[in-house]
Amino acid sequence: MMTRYNTIHKINDTWGSYEEKGKTPQWVNLKTGEHYDQKNKETLTDFLNHK
């Protein structure tokens, strides 16, 4: 698997955000590689509290 770290903005050791033009921004679990679509303007804290 090829990971392009230049497109993932690291937030902390576990989480980052990924944005690609024309696609839904995503939260990325850097440890597992899982991606989750970001809801409208939610923060990472909001996401983690509702996960």
mmCIF entry with sequence, helices, sheets and N, C-alpha, C, O atoms, coordinates in Angstrom:
data_MODEL
# 
_entry.id   MODEL 
# 
_entity.id                         1 
_entity.type                       polymer 
_entity.pdbx_number_of_molecules   1 
# 
_entity_poly.entity_id                      1 
_entity_poly.type                           'polypeptide(L)' 
_entity_poly.nstd_linkage                   no 
_entity_poly.nstd_monomer                   no 
_entity_poly.pdbx_seq_one_letter_code       MMTRYNTIHKINDTWGSYEEKGKTPQWVNLKTGEHYDQKNKETLTDFLNHK 
_entity_poly.pdbx_seq_one_letter_code_can   MMTRYNTIHKINDTWGSYEEKGKTPQWVNLKTGEHYDQKNKETLTDFLNHK 
_entity_poly.pdbx_strand_id                 A 
# 
loop_
_entity_poly_seq.entity_id 
_entity_poly_seq.num 
_entity_poly_seq.mon_id 
_entity_poly_seq.hetero 
1 1  MET n 
1 2  MET n 
1 3  THR n 
1 4  ARG n 
1 5  TYR n 
1 6  ASN n 
1 7  THR n 
1 8  ILE n 
1 9  HIS n 
1 10 LYS n 
1 11 ILE n 
1 12 ASN n 
1 13 ASP n 
1 14 THR n 
1 15 TRP n 
1 16 GLY n 
1 17 SER n 
1 18 TYR n 
1 19 GLU n 
1 20 GLU n 
1 21 LYS n 
1 22 GLY n 
1 23 LYS n 
1 24 THR n 
1 25 PRO n 
1 26 GLN n 
1 27 TRP n 
1 28 VAL n 
1 29 ASN n 
1 30 LEU n 
1 31 LYS n 
1 32 THR n 
1 33 GLY n 
1 34 GLU n 
1 35 HIS n 
1 36 TYR n 
1 37 ASP n 
1 38 GLN n 
1 39 LYS n 
1 40 ASN n 
1 41 LYS n 
1 42 GLU n 
1 43 THR n 
1 44 LEU n 
1 45 THR n 
1 46 ASP n 
1 47 PHE n 
1 48 LEU n 
1 49 ASN n 
1 50 HIS n 
1 51 LYS n 
# 
_struct_asym.id          A 
_struct_asym.entity_id   1 
# 
loop_
_struct_conf.conf_type_id 
_struct_conf.id 
_struct_conf.pdbx_PDB_helix_id 
_struct_conf.beg_label_comp_id 
_struct_conf.beg_label_asym_id 
_struct_conf.beg_label_seq_id 
_struct_conf.pdbx_beg_PDB_ins_code 
_struct_conf.end_label_comp_id 
_struct_conf.end_label_asym_id 
_struct_conf.end_label_seq_id 
_struct_conf.pdbx_end_PDB_ins_code 
_struct_conf.beg_auth_comp_id 
_struct_conf.beg_auth_asym_id 
_struct_conf.beg_auth_seq_id 
_struct_conf.end_auth_comp_id 
_struct_conf.end_auth_asym_id 
_struct_conf.end_auth_seq_id 
_struct_conf.pdbx_PDB_helix_class 
_struct_conf.details 
_struct_conf.pdbx_PDB_helix_length 
HELX_P HELX_P1 AA1 TYR A 5  ? THR A 7  ? TYR A 5  THR A 7  5 ? 3 
HELX_P HELX_P2 AA2 LEU A 44 ? HIS A 50 ? LEU A 44 HIS A 50 1 ? 7 
# 
_struct_conf_type.id          HELX_P 
_struct_conf_type.criteria    ? 
_struct_conf_type.reference   ? 
# 
_struct_sheet.id               AA1 
_struct_sheet.type             ? 
_struct_sheet.number_strands   4 
_struct_sheet.details          ? 
# 
loop_
_struct_sheet_order.sheet_id 
_struct_sheet_order.range_id_1 
_struct_sheet_order.range_id_2 
_struct_sheet_order.offset 
_struct_sheet_order.sense 
AA1 1 2 ? anti-parallel 
AA1 2 3 ? anti-parallel 
AA1 3 4 ? anti-parallel 
# 
loop_
_struct_sheet_range.sheet_id 
_struct_sheet_range.id 
_struct_sheet_range.beg_label_comp_id 
_struct_sheet_range.beg_label_asym_id 
_struct_sheet_range.beg_label_seq_id 
_struct_sheet_range.pdbx_beg_PDB_ins_code 
_struct_sheet_range.end_label_comp_id 
_struct_sheet_range.end_label_asym_id 
_struct_sheet_range.end_label_seq_id 
_struct_sheet_range.pdbx_end_PDB_ins_code 
_struct_sheet_range.beg_auth_comp_id 
_struct_sheet_range.beg_auth_asym_id 
_struct_sheet_range.beg_auth_seq_id 
_struct_sheet_range.end_auth_comp_id 
_struct_sheet_range.end_auth_asym_id 
_struct_sheet_range.end_auth_seq_id 
AA1 1 ILE A 8  ? LYS A 10 ? ILE A 8  LYS A 10 
AA1 2 TRP A 15 ? TYR A 18 ? TRP A 15 TYR A 18 
AA1 3 GLN A 26 ? ASN A 29 ? GLN A 26 ASN A 29 
AA1 4 HIS A 35 ? ASP A 37 ? HIS A 35 ASP A 37 
# 
loop_
_atom_site.group_PDB 
_atom_site.id 
_atom_site.type_symbol 
_atom_site.label_atom_id 
_atom_site.label_alt_id 
_atom_site.label_comp_id 
_atom_site.label_asym_id 
_atom_site.label_entity_id 
_atom_site.label_seq_id 
_atom_site.pdbx_PDB_ins_code 
_atom_site.Cartn_x 
_atom_site.Cartn_y 
_atom_site.Cartn_z 
_atom_site.occupancy 
_atom_site.B_iso_or_equiv 
_atom_site.pdbx_formal_charge 
_atom_site.auth_seq_id 
_atom_site.auth_comp_id 
_atom_site.auth_asym_id 
_atom_site.auth_atom_id 
_atom_site.pdbx_PDB_model_num 
ATOM 1   N N  . MET A 1 1  ? 0.850   -1.186 0.000  1.00 0.00 ? 1  MET A N  1 
ATOM 2   C CA . MET A 1 1  ? 0.000   0.000  0.000  1.00 0.00 ? 1  MET A CA 1 
ATOM 3   C C  . MET A 1 1  ? 0.891   1.242  0.000  1.00 0.00 ? 1  MET A C  1 
ATOM 4   O O  . MET A 1 1  ? 1.846   1.336  0.771  1.00 0.00 ? 1  MET A O  1 
ATOM 5   N N  . MET A 1 2  ? 0.571   2.164  -0.853 1.00 0.00 ? 2  MET A N  1 
ATOM 6   C CA . MET A 1 2  ? 1.352   3.384  -0.920 1.00 0.00 ? 2  MET A CA 1 
ATOM 7   C C  . MET A 1 2  ? 0.593   4.513  -0.234 1.00 0.00 ? 2  MET A C  1 
ATOM 8   O O  . MET A 1 2  ? -0.543  4.814  -0.599 1.00 0.00 ? 2  MET A O  1 
ATOM 9   N N  . THR A 1 3  ? 1.208   5.125  0.742  1.00 0.00 ? 3  THR A N  1 
ATOM 10  C CA . THR A 1 3  ? 0.572   6.221  1.461  1.00 0.00 ? 3  THR A CA 1 
ATOM 11  C C  . THR A 1 3  ? 1.262   7.511  1.090  1.00 0.00 ? 3  THR A C  1 
ATOM 12  O O  . THR A 1 3  ? 2.487   7.616  1.149  1.00 0.00 ? 3  THR A O  1 
ATOM 13  N N  . ARG A 1 4  ? 0.456   8.504  0.702  1.00 0.00 ? 4  ARG A N  1 
ATOM 14  C CA . ARG A 1 4  ? 1.023   9.807  0.351  1.00 0.00 ? 4  ARG A CA 1 
ATOM 15  C C  . ARG A 1 4  ? 0.817   10.730 1.542  1.00 0.00 ? 4  ARG A C  1 
ATOM 16  O O  . ARG A 1 4  ? -0.243  11.339 1.692  1.00 0.00 ? 4  ARG A O  1 
ATOM 17  N N  . TYR A 1 5  ? 1.831   10.828 2.381  1.00 0.00 ? 5  TYR A N  1 
ATOM 18  C CA . TYR A 1 5  ? 1.712   11.610 3.609  1.00 0.00 ? 5  TYR A CA 1 
ATOM 19  C C  . TYR A 1 5  ? 1.592   13.105 3.354  1.00 0.00 ? 5  TYR A C  1 
ATOM 20  O O  . TYR A 1 5  ? 1.166   13.850 4.237  1.00 0.00 ? 5  TYR A O  1 
ATOM 21  N N  . ASN A 1 6  ? 1.960   13.550 2.168  1.00 0.00 ? 6  ASN A N  1 
ATOM 22  C CA . ASN A 1 6  ? 1.862   14.988 1.888  1.00 0.00 ? 6  ASN A CA 1 
ATOM 23  C C  . ASN A 1 6  ? 0.426   15.462 1.806  1.00 0.00 ? 6  ASN A C  1 
ATOM 24  O O  . ASN A 1 6  ? 0.179   16.667 1.864  1.00 0.00 ? 6  ASN A O  1 
ATOM 25  N N  . THR A 1 7  ? -0.533  14.550 1.672  1.00 0.00 ? 7  THR A N  1 
ATOM 26  C CA . THR A 1 7  ? -1.927  14.962 1.595  1.00 0.00 ? 7  THR A CA 1 
ATOM 27  C C  . THR A 1 7  ? -2.659  14.763 2.922  1.00 0.00 ? 7  THR A C  1 
ATOM 28  O O  . THR A 1 7  ? -3.817  15.156 3.058  1.00 0.00 ? 7  THR A O  1 
ATOM 29  N N  . ILE A 1 8  ? -1.986  14.152 3.901  1.00 0.00 ? 8  ILE A N  1 
ATOM 30  C CA . ILE A 1 8  ? -2.601  13.939 5.217  1.00 0.00 ? 8  ILE A CA 1 
ATOM 31  C C  . ILE A 1 8  ? -1.987  14.928 6.199  1.00 0.00 ? 8  ILE A C  1 
ATOM 32  O O  . ILE A 1 8  ? -0.768  14.992 6.358  1.00 0.00 ? 8  ILE A O  1 
ATOM 33  N N  . HIS A 1 9  ? -2.837  15.685 6.844  1.00 0.00 ? 9  HIS A N  1 
ATOM 34  C CA . HIS A 1 9  ? -2.379  16.649 7.842  1.00 0.00 ? 9  HIS A CA 1 
ATOM 35  C C  . HIS A 1 9  ? -2.456  15.985 9.208  1.00 0.00 ? 9  HIS A C  1 
ATOM 36  O O  . HIS A 1 9  ? -3.544  15.724 9.720  1.00 0.00 ? 9  HIS A O  1 
ATOM 37  N N  . LYS A 1 10 ? -1.293  15.712 9.794  1.00 0.00 ? 10 LYS A N  1 
ATOM 38  C CA . LYS A 1 10 ? -1.247  15.035 11.090 1.00 0.00 ? 10 LYS A CA 1 
ATOM 39  C C  . LYS A 1 10 ? -1.760  15.962 12.184 1.00 0.00 ? 10 LYS A C  1 
ATOM 40  O O  . LYS A 1 10 ? -1.337  17.114 12.278 1.00 0.00 ? 10 LYS A O  1 
ATOM 41  N N  . ILE A 1 11 ? -2.669  15.459 13.006 1.00 0.00 ? 11 ILE A N  1 
ATOM 42  C CA . ILE A 1 11 ? -3.222  16.217 14.125 1.00 0.00 ? 11 ILE A CA 1 
ATOM 43  C C  . ILE A 1 11 ? -2.547  15.777 15.424 1.00 0.00 ? 11 ILE A C  1 
ATOM 44  O O  . ILE A 1 11 ? -2.136  16.603 16.239 1.00 0.00 ? 11 ILE A O  1 
ATOM 45  N N  . ASN A 1 12 ? -2.442  14.476 15.596 1.00 0.00 ? 12 ASN A N  1 
ATOM 46  C CA . ASN A 1 12 ? -1.727  13.916 16.751 1.00 0.00 ? 12 ASN A CA 1 
ATOM 47  C C  . ASN A 1 12 ? -1.162  12.569 16.314 1.00 0.00 ? 12 ASN A C  1 
ATOM 48  O O  . ASN A 1 12 ? -1.158  12.270 15.120 1.00 0.00 ? 12 ASN A O  1 
ATOM 49  N N  . ASP A 1 13 ? -0.684  11.751 17.248 1.00 0.00 ? 13 ASP A N  1 
ATOM 50  C CA . ASP A 1 13 ? -0.055  10.491 16.869 1.00 0.00 ? 13 ASP A CA 1 
ATOM 51  C C  . ASP A 1 13 ? -1.006  9.496  16.223 1.00 0.00 ? 13 ASP A C  1 
ATOM 52  O O  . ASP A 1 13 ? -0.568  8.589  15.516 1.00 0.00 ? 13 ASP A O  1 
ATOM 53  N N  . THR A 1 14 ? -2.309  9.659  16.460 1.00 0.00 ? 14 THR A N  1 
ATOM 54  C CA . THR A 1 14 ? -3.280  8.708  15.928 1.00 0.00 ? 14 THR A CA 1 
ATOM 55  C C  . THR A 1 14 ? -4.077  9.262  14.768 1.00 0.00 ? 14 THR A C  1 
ATOM 56  O O  . THR A 1 14 ? -4.398  8.527  13.834 1.00 0.00 ? 14 THR A O  1 
ATOM 57  N N  . TRP A 1 15 ? -4.407  10.555 14.808 1.00 0.00 ? 15 TRP A N  1 
ATOM 58  C CA . TRP A 1 15 ? -5.361  11.103 13.848 1.00 0.00 ? 15 TRP A CA 1 
ATOM 59  C C  . TRP A 1 15 ? -4.778  12.174 12.934 1.00 0.00 ? 15 TRP A C  1 
ATOM 60  O O  . TRP A 1 15 ? -3.914  12.958 13.326 1.00 0.00 ? 15 TRP A O  1 
ATOM 61  N N  . GLY A 1 16 ? -5.275  12.178 11.712 1.00 0.00 ? 16 GLY A N  1 
ATOM 62  C CA . GLY A 1 16 ? -4.941  13.213 10.753 1.00 0.00 ? 16 GLY A CA 1 
ATOM 63  C C  . GLY A 1 16 ? -6.172  13.510 9.919  1.00 0.00 ? 16 GLY A C  1 
ATOM 64  O O  . GLY A 1 16 ? -7.172  12.798 9.997  1.00 0.00 ? 16 GLY A O  1 
ATOM 65  N N  . SER A 1 17 ? -6.095  14.564 9.122  1.00 0.00 ? 17 SER A N  1 
ATOM 66  C CA . SER A 1 17 ? -7.200  14.861 8.212  1.00 0.00 ? 17 SER A CA 1 
ATOM 67  C C  . SER A 1 17 ? -6.668  14.820 6.787  1.00 0.00 ? 17 SER A C  1 
ATOM 68  O O  . SER A 1 17 ? -5.513  15.155 6.525  1.00 0.00 ? 17 SER A O  1 
ATOM 69  N N  . TYR A 1 18 ? -7.528  14.406 5.886  1.00 0.00 ? 18 TYR A N  1 
ATOM 70  C CA . TYR A 1 18 ? -7.158  14.218 4.495  1.00 0.00 ? 18 TYR A CA 1 
ATOM 71  C C  . TYR A 1 18 ? -8.152  14.966 3.633  1.00 0.00 ? 18 TYR A C  1 
ATOM 72  O O  . TYR A 1 18 ? -9.363  14.791 3.770  1.00 0.00 ? 18 TYR A O  1 
ATOM 73  N N  . GLU A 1 19 ? -7.640  15.795 2.748  1.00 0.00 ? 19 GLU A N  1 
ATOM 74  C CA . GLU A 1 19 ? -8.521  16.524 1.844  1.00 0.00 ? 19 GLU A CA 1 
ATOM 75  C C  . GLU A 1 19 ? -8.029  16.359 0.418  1.00 0.00 ? 19 GLU A C  1 
ATOM 76  O O  . GLU A 1 19 ? -6.842  16.517 0.130  1.00 0.00 ? 19 GLU A O  1 
ATOM 77  N N  . GLU A 1 20 ? -8.943  16.044 -0.453 1.00 0.00 ? 20 GLU A N  1 
ATOM 78  C CA . GLU A 1 20 ? -8.639  15.941 -1.870 1.00 0.00 ? 20 GLU A CA 1 
ATOM 79  C C  . GLU A 1 20 ? -9.689  16.747 -2.607 1.00 0.00 ? 20 GLU A C  1 
ATOM 80  O O  . GLU A 1 20 ? -10.883 16.648 -2.322 1.00 0.00 ? 20 GLU A O  1 
ATOM 81  N N  . LYS A 1 21 ? -9.231  17.546 -3.558 1.00 0.00 ? 21 LYS A N  1 
ATOM 82  C CA . LYS A 1 21 ? -10.143 18.443 -4.271 1.00 0.00 ? 21 LYS A CA 1 
ATOM 83  C C  . LYS A 1 21 ? -11.313 17.662 -4.867 1.00 0.00 ? 21 LYS A C  1 
ATOM 84  O O  . LYS A 1 21 ? -11.125 16.650 -5.543 1.00 0.00 ? 21 LYS A O  1 
ATOM 85  N N  . GLY A 1 22 ? -12.528 18.156 -4.601 1.00 0.00 ? 22 GLY A N  1 
ATOM 86  C CA . GLY A 1 22 ? -13.719 17.531 -5.164 1.00 0.00 ? 22 GLY A CA 1 
ATOM 87  C C  . GLY A 1 22 ? -14.247 16.337 -4.395 1.00 0.00 ? 22 GLY A C  1 
ATOM 88  O O  . GLY A 1 22 ? -15.250 15.740 -4.786 1.00 0.00 ? 22 GLY A O  1 
ATOM 89  N N  . LYS A 1 23 ? -13.567 15.976 -3.280 1.00 0.00 ? 23 LYS A N  1 
ATOM 90  C CA . LYS A 1 23 ? -14.028 14.833 -2.492 1.00 0.00 ? 23 LYS A CA 1 
ATOM 91  C C  . LYS A 1 23 ? -14.319 15.281 -1.064 1.00 0.00 ? 23 LYS A C  1 
ATOM 92  O O  . LYS A 1 23 ? -13.852 16.331 -0.623 1.00 0.00 ? 23 LYS A O  1 
ATOM 93  N N  . THR A 1 24 ? -15.091 14.476 -0.352 1.00 0.00 ? 24 THR A N  1 
ATOM 94  C CA . THR A 1 24 ? -15.424 14.767 1.040  1.00 0.00 ? 24 THR A CA 1 
ATOM 95  C C  . THR A 1 24 ? -14.155 14.678 1.886  1.00 0.00 ? 24 THR A C  1 
ATOM 96  O O  . THR A 1 24 ? -13.436 13.682 1.801  1.00 0.00 ? 24 THR A O  1 
ATOM 97  N N  . PRO A 1 25 ? -13.862 15.705 2.706  1.00 0.00 ? 25 PRO A N  1 
ATOM 98  C CA . PRO A 1 25 ? -12.704 15.607 3.614  1.00 0.00 ? 25 PRO A CA 1 
ATOM 99  C C  . PRO A 1 25 ? -12.884 14.424 4.555  1.00 0.00 ? 25 PRO A C  1 
ATOM 100 O O  . PRO A 1 25 ? -14.011 14.056 4.886  1.00 0.00 ? 25 PRO A O  1 
ATOM 101 N N  . GLN A 1 26 ? -11.787 13.835 4.982  1.00 0.00 ? 26 GLN A N  1 
ATOM 102 C CA . GLN A 1 26 ? -11.871 12.655 5.830  1.00 0.00 ? 26 GLN A CA 1 
ATOM 103 C C  . GLN A 1 26 ? -10.945 12.763 7.026  1.00 0.00 ? 26 GLN A C  1 
ATOM 104 O O  . GLN A 1 26 ? -9.902  13.415 6.972  1.00 0.00 ? 26 GLN A O  1 
ATOM 105 N N  . TRP A 1 27 ? -11.352 12.103 8.120  1.00 0.00 ? 27 TRP A N  1 
ATOM 106 C CA . TRP A 1 27 ? -10.466 11.861 9.245  1.00 0.00 ? 27 TRP A CA 1 
ATOM 107 C C  . TRP A 1 27 ? -9.740  10.567 8.932  1.00 0.00 ? 27 TRP A C  1 
ATOM 108 O O  . TRP A 1 27 ? -10.340 9.633  8.399  1.00 0.00 ? 27 TRP A O  1 
ATOM 109 N N  . VAL A 1 28 ? -8.466  10.500 9.256  1.00 0.00 ? 28 VAL A N  1 
ATOM 110 C CA . VAL A 1 28 ? -7.684  9.304  8.979  1.00 0.00 ? 28 VAL A CA 1 
ATOM 111 C C  . VAL A 1 28 ? -7.052  8.805  10.273 1.00 0.00 ? 28 VAL A C  1 
ATOM 112 O O  . VAL A 1 28 ? -6.378  9.555  10.979 1.00 0.00 ? 28 VAL A O  1 
ATOM 113 N N  . ASN A 1 29 ? -7.278  7.531  10.572 1.00 0.00 ? 29 ASN A N  1 
ATOM 114 C CA . ASN A 1 29 ? -6.601  6.906  11.704 1.00 0.00 ? 29 ASN A CA 1 
ATOM 115 C C  . ASN A 1 29 ? -5.225  6.487  11.190 1.00 0.00 ? 29 ASN A C  1 
ATOM 116 O O  . ASN A 1 29 ? -5.115  5.557  10.391 1.00 0.00 ? 29 ASN A O  1 
ATOM 117 N N  . LEU A 1 30 ? -4.178  7.171  11.646 1.00 0.00 ? 30 LEU A N  1 
ATOM 118 C CA . LEU A 1 30 ? -2.836  6.931  11.130 1.00 0.00 ? 30 LEU A CA 1 
ATOM 119 C C  . LEU A 1 30 ? -2.283  5.570  11.540 1.00 0.00 ? 30 LEU A C  1 
ATOM 120 O O  . LEU A 1 30 ? -1.365  5.060  10.897 1.00 0.00 ? 30 LEU A O  1 
ATOM 121 N N  . LYS A 1 31 ? -2.820  4.984  12.583 1.00 0.00 ? 31 LYS A N  1 
ATOM 122 C CA . LYS A 1 31 ? -2.339  3.684  13.046 1.00 0.00 ? 31 LYS A CA 1 
ATOM 123 C C  . LYS A 1 31 ? -2.952  2.529  12.255 1.00 0.00 ? 31 LYS A C  1 
ATOM 124 O O  . LYS A 1 31 ? -2.296  1.516  12.014 1.00 0.00 ? 31 LYS A O  1 
ATOM 125 N N  . THR A 1 32 ? -4.223  2.691  11.852 1.00 0.00 ? 32 THR A N  1 
ATOM 126 C CA . THR A 1 32 ? -4.905  1.592  11.153 1.00 0.00 ? 32 THR A CA 1 
ATOM 127 C C  . THR A 1 32 ? -5.089  1.872  9.661  1.00 0.00 ? 32 THR A C  1 
ATOM 128 O O  . THR A 1 32 ? -5.338  0.957  8.877  1.00 0.00 ? 32 THR A O  1 
ATOM 129 N N  . GLY A 1 33 ? -4.964  3.146  9.276  1.00 0.00 ? 33 GLY A N  1 
ATOM 130 C CA . GLY A 1 33 ? -5.172  3.506  7.885  1.00 0.00 ? 33 GLY A CA 1 
ATOM 131 C C  . GLY A 1 33 ? -6.636  3.684  7.515  1.00 0.00 ? 33 GLY A C  1 
ATOM 132 O O  . GLY A 1 33 ? -6.956  3.916  6.349  1.00 0.00 ? 33 GLY A O  1 
ATOM 133 N N  . GLU A 1 34 ? -7.535  3.578  8.504  1.00 0.00 ? 34 GLU A N  1 
ATOM 134 C CA . GLU A 1 34 ? -8.961  3.732  8.214  1.00 0.00 ? 34 GLU A CA 1 
ATOM 135 C C  . GLU A 1 34 ? -9.309  5.192  7.972  1.00 0.00 ? 34 GLU A C  1 
ATOM 136 O O  . GLU A 1 34 ? -8.768  6.095  8.612  1.00 0.00 ? 34 GLU A O  1 
ATOM 137 N N  . HIS A 1 35 ? -10.221 5.401  7.035  1.00 0.00 ? 35 HIS A N  1 
ATOM 138 C CA . HIS A 1 35 ? -10.692 6.747  6.689  1.00 0.00 ? 35 HIS A CA 1 
ATOM 139 C C  . HIS A 1 35 ? -12.164 6.860  7.058  1.00 0.00 ? 35 HIS A C  1 
ATOM 140 O O  . HIS A 1 35 ? -12.934 5.919  6.866  1.00 0.00 ? 35 HIS A O  1 
ATOM 141 N N  . TYR A 1 36 ? -12.554 8.027  7.592  1.00 0.00 ? 36 TYR A N  1 
ATOM 142 C CA . TYR A 1 36 ? -13.952 8.291  7.946  1.00 0.00 ? 36 TYR A CA 1 
ATOM 143 C C  . TYR A 1 36 ? -14.338 9.642  7.362  1.00 0.00 ? 36 TYR A C  1 
ATOM 144 O O  . TYR A 1 36 ? -13.625 10.628 7.554  1.00 0.00 ? 36 TYR A O  1 
ATOM 145 N N  . ASP A 1 37 ? -15.447 9.695  6.659  1.00 0.00 ? 37 ASP A N  1 
ATOM 146 C CA . ASP A 1 37 ? -15.897 10.975 6.095  1.00 0.00 ? 37 ASP A CA 1 
ATOM 147 C C  . ASP A 1 37 ? -16.169 11.988 7.196  1.00 0.00 ? 37 ASP A C  1 
ATOM 148 O O  . ASP A 1 37 ? -16.779 11.660 8.213  1.00 0.00 ? 37 ASP A O  1 
ATOM 149 N N  . GLN A 1 38 ? -15.715 13.219 6.991  1.00 0.00 ? 38 GLN A N  1 
ATOM 150 C CA . GLN A 1 38 ? -16.019 14.285 7.940  1.00 0.00 ? 38 GLN A CA 1 
ATOM 151 C C  . GLN A 1 38 ? -17.429 14.795 7.688  1.00 0.00 ? 38 GLN A C  1 
ATOM 152 O O  . GLN A 1 38 ? -17.833 14.994 6.542  1.00 0.00 ? 38 GLN A O  1 
ATOM 153 N N  . LYS A 1 39 ? -18.166 15.003 8.756  1.00 0.00 ? 39 LYS A N  1 
ATOM 154 C CA . LYS A 1 39 ? -19.487 15.609 8.637  1.00 0.00 ? 39 LYS A CA 1 
ATOM 155 C C  . LYS A 1 39 ? -19.306 17.111 8.458  1.00 0.00 ? 39 LYS A C  1 
ATOM 156 O O  . LYS A 1 39 ? -18.193 17.618 8.597  1.00 0.00 ? 39 LYS A O  1 
ATOM 157 N N  . ASN A 1 40 ? -20.346 17.805 8.163  1.00 0.00 ? 40 ASN A N  1 
ATOM 158 C CA . ASN A 1 40 ? -20.289 19.241 7.899  1.00 0.00 ? 40 ASN A CA 1 
ATOM 159 C C  . ASN A 1 40 ? -19.653 20.007 9.062  1.00 0.00 ? 40 ASN A C  1 
ATOM 160 O O  . ASN A 1 40 ? -20.249 20.131 10.132 1.00 0.00 ? 40 ASN A O  1 
ATOM 161 N N  . LYS A 1 41 ? -18.453 20.514 8.846  1.00 0.00 ? 41 LYS A N  1 
ATOM 162 C CA . LYS A 1 41 ? -17.752 21.382 9.814  1.00 0.00 ? 41 LYS A CA 1 
ATOM 163 C C  . LYS A 1 41 ? -17.493 20.761 11.182 1.00 0.00 ? 41 LYS A C  1 
ATOM 164 O O  . LYS A 1 41 ? -17.238 21.491 12.140 1.00 0.00 ? 41 LYS A O  1 
ATOM 165 N N  . GLU A 1 42 ? -17.549 19.429 11.303 1.00 0.00 ? 42 GLU A N  1 
ATOM 166 C CA . GLU A 1 42 ? -17.287 18.850 12.614 1.00 0.00 ? 42 GLU A CA 1 
ATOM 167 C C  . GLU A 1 42 ? -15.796 18.929 12.931 1.00 0.00 ? 42 GLU A C  1 
ATOM 168 O O  . GLU A 1 42 ? -14.951 18.916 12.036 1.00 0.00 ? 42 GLU A O  1 
ATOM 169 N N  . THR A 1 43 ? -15.496 19.011 14.217 1.00 0.00 ? 43 THR A N  1 
ATOM 170 C CA . THR A 1 43 ? -14.110 18.983 14.661 1.00 0.00 ? 43 THR A CA 1 
ATOM 171 C C  . THR A 1 43 ? -13.727 17.542 14.953 1.00 0.00 ? 43 THR A C  1 
ATOM 172 O O  . THR A 1 43 ? -14.594 16.672 15.039 1.00 0.00 ? 43 THR A O  1 
ATOM 173 N N  . LEU A 1 44 ? -12.452 17.287 15.103 1.00 0.00 ? 44 LEU A N  1 
ATOM 174 C CA . LEU A 1 44 ? -12.014 15.930 15.444 1.00 0.00 ? 44 LEU A CA 1 
ATOM 175 C C  . LEU A 1 44 ? -12.615 15.505 16.788 1.00 0.00 ? 44 LEU A C  1 
ATOM 176 O O  . LEU A 1 44 ? -13.010 14.350 16.949 1.00 0.00 ? 44 LEU A O  1 
ATOM 177 N N  . THR A 1 45 ? -12.686 16.419 17.742 1.00 0.00 ? 45 THR A N  1 
ATOM 178 C CA . THR A 1 45 ? -13.286 16.111 19.049 1.00 0.00 ? 45 THR A CA 1 
ATOM 179 C C  . THR A 1 45 ? -14.735 15.681 18.888 1.00 0.00 ? 45 THR A C  1 
ATOM 180 O O  . THR A 1 45 ? -15.165 14.701 19.496 1.00 0.00 ? 45 THR A O  1 
ATOM 181 N N  . ASP A 1 46 ? -15.495 16.414 18.068 1.00 0.00 ? 46 ASP A N  1 
ATOM 182 C CA . ASP A 1 46 ? -16.895 16.028 17.800 1.00 0.00 ? 46 ASP A CA 1 
ATOM 183 C C  . ASP A 1 46 ? -16.959 14.614 17.226 1.00 0.00 ? 46 ASP A C  1 
ATOM 184 O O  . ASP A 1 46 ? -17.766 13.789 17.653 1.00 0.00 ? 46 ASP A O  1 
ATOM 185 N N  . PHE A 1 47 ? -16.095 14.356 16.254 1.00 0.00 ? 47 PHE A N  1 
ATOM 186 C CA . PHE A 1 47 ? -16.076 13.049 15.604 1.00 0.00 ? 47 PHE A CA 1 
ATOM 187 C C  . PHE A 1 47 ? -15.778 11.934 16.614 1.00 0.00 ? 47 PHE A C  1 
ATOM 188 O O  . PHE A 1 47 ? -16.472 10.918 16.648 1.00 0.00 ? 47 PHE A O  1 
ATOM 189 N N  . LEU A 1 48 ? -14.754 12.129 17.425 1.00 0.00 ? 48 LEU A N  1 
ATOM 190 C CA . LEU A 1 48 ? -14.368 11.097 18.382 1.00 0.00 ? 48 LEU A CA 1 
ATOM 191 C C  . LEU A 1 48 ? -15.437 10.868 19.441 1.00 0.00 ? 48 LEU A C  1 
ATOM 192 O O  . LEU A 1 48 ? -15.604 9.745  19.915 1.00 0.00 ? 48 LEU A O  1 
ATOM 193 N N  . ASN A 1 49 ? -16.160 11.913 19.817 1.00 0.00 ? 49 ASN A N  1 
ATOM 194 C CA . ASN A 1 49 ? -17.222 11.785 20.807 1.00 0.00 ? 49 ASN A CA 1 
ATOM 195 C C  . ASN A 1 49 ? -18.435 11.040 20.263 1.00 0.00 ? 49 ASN A C  1 
ATOM 196 O O  . ASN A 1 49 ? -19.222 10.502 21.042 1.00 0.00 ? 49 ASN A O  1 
ATOM 197 N N  . HIS A 1 50 ? -18.602 10.996 18.948 1.00 0.00 ? 50 HIS A N  1 
ATOM 198 C CA . HIS A 1 50 ? -19.767 10.347 18.341 1.00 0.00 ? 50 HIS A CA 1 
ATOM 199 C C  . HIS A 1 50 ? -19.427 9.045  17.636 1.00 0.00 ? 50 HIS A C  1 
ATOM 200 O O  . HIS A 1 50 ? -20.312 8.376  17.102 1.00 0.00 ? 50 HIS A O  1 
ATOM 201 N N  . LYS A 1 51 ? -18.169 8.688  17.632 1.00 0.00 ? 51 LYS A N  1 
ATOM 202 C CA . LYS A 1 51 ? -17.710 7.503  16.898 1.00 0.00 ? 51 LYS A CA 1 
ATOM 203 C C  . LYS A 1 51 ? -18.259 6.234  17.536 1.00 0.00 ? 51 LYS A C  1 
ATOM 204 O O  . LYS A 1 51 ? -17.982 5.133  17.060 1.00 0.00 ? 51 LYS A O  1 
# 
